Amino acid sequence: YFFKTLRCLSEELFGLSDALDVRCGGLDRSVYIADAYTTTWPTIILLLCWPHLARKFKEGEFLKALVNKDNLGVITKHVHLLHSCRSIPQFELLAPLIFEVWDKALDEPAFAKRFEAT
């Protein structure tokens, strides 16, 4: 109800009617947050927030899928490149290229698929 309330209050207090349209929303993979976002804004793009992604990356959740630990330095640089994207279109262009490098050049298909699914 939080997002619906936010939308209603923006209309009531500021006269924004349907102007409060959110294109992206950050979450920690919680289904209830995703449901709230998509109920209020059906076309929203859901993104895993950077602090959660960085923590999962450091804690080794992704590293379990890594075959060659020597690839970690290159992959870490690529993850930071993705984080530095200034827009969703830029991210959408860069991410498949990076995932292809991980899959083909670094021979890390399982890691690429795991990261891409996130």
N, C-alpha and C positions, 0 to 999 in steps of 0.2 A: 504493500500500500504506500510505501514511502515515495516511490517514483510517481505514482498517480497523484498523490498529495502534492508533490513538488510541482507537477504540471498544472494542477488546479490552482494552486497558490500563485504561480507565476501569471496565470491568466487573471485571477481575482485582484492581486495586488499591483501588478504592473501592466495589465492589459495586453499580455503577450499572446493571447488566444492559442493558436497552434504553432506559434513561433518557437516554442521550446521543443526543438527536435534534436535529439542526441544521435550523432552518427556512430560513436564508439563508446564502449564501456569497458572498464577494467575490472577484472574479478580474479578470484583465486581458484577457479574451477568448481565453485559451489553451484549446485544445480538450482537451489532456491534463488540465488542472486541472478543467475542466467534467466530463469523463468520470469522474475520480476522485470528485468530489462526488456525481454522480448514481448511480454504482455503489454507494456507501456509503449515501447518503440519496436514494432515488428521488424523493421529493416536494420536494426542496430547491428554493428559488427562487434563481437565480443572478443576481447583481447586478454590474455593472461598478463597480469601486471608485472612490471620489470622486477621489483623486489622479490616476488614469489618465484619467478623464473630463475633469477640469480641464486636464490637460496637453494632451489632444487638442483641447480647445476653444480653448486659447490658441495652440497651434501652427498652427491654421488648418484642421485636417482637416474640421471641421464648417463653417467659414466659407466653404469653397468652394461649399457648397450655398446660401449666403445670397445672395438677389437684391439686397436693399436694405441696404447697410451701415449706414444710419441706424437700422435695427431692432436693432442689436447691443446697445445699452444696455438696452432693454426685455427682450430675450431673456436677457441676462446676469442681470438681476434675477429672471427666471422660473426660470432654472437654479438660482440660490441658494435660491429658494423650495422647489424640489424637493429640494434637498440638506437643507433644514431640516425636512423631514417627520419626524415622530417615530415613525412606524410604516409598515409596508407598506400596510395599508388606507388610511391617509391619503394616501400616495403614489399608490396606485391610483385614488383619487378625484380628486386634483389634476392628475395628469399628463394625462389626456385633455382636461381643460378648457384647460390651457396649450397643448397641441398644437393644439387647435381654434382658439385665439386666433392662434397662429403661422400656421396654415393659412388661416383666413378673414380675420381682422381685419388681420393684418400682410401677407397675401398671400405667405406663405413656405411653400407646401406641400412643396416638395422638402426644405427644412431640417427641417420638422416630421417628415417621414417618415424622414429620415436619423437624426435624434436619437432618435426613437421606436424605430428598429431597433437602436439601441445598448443 
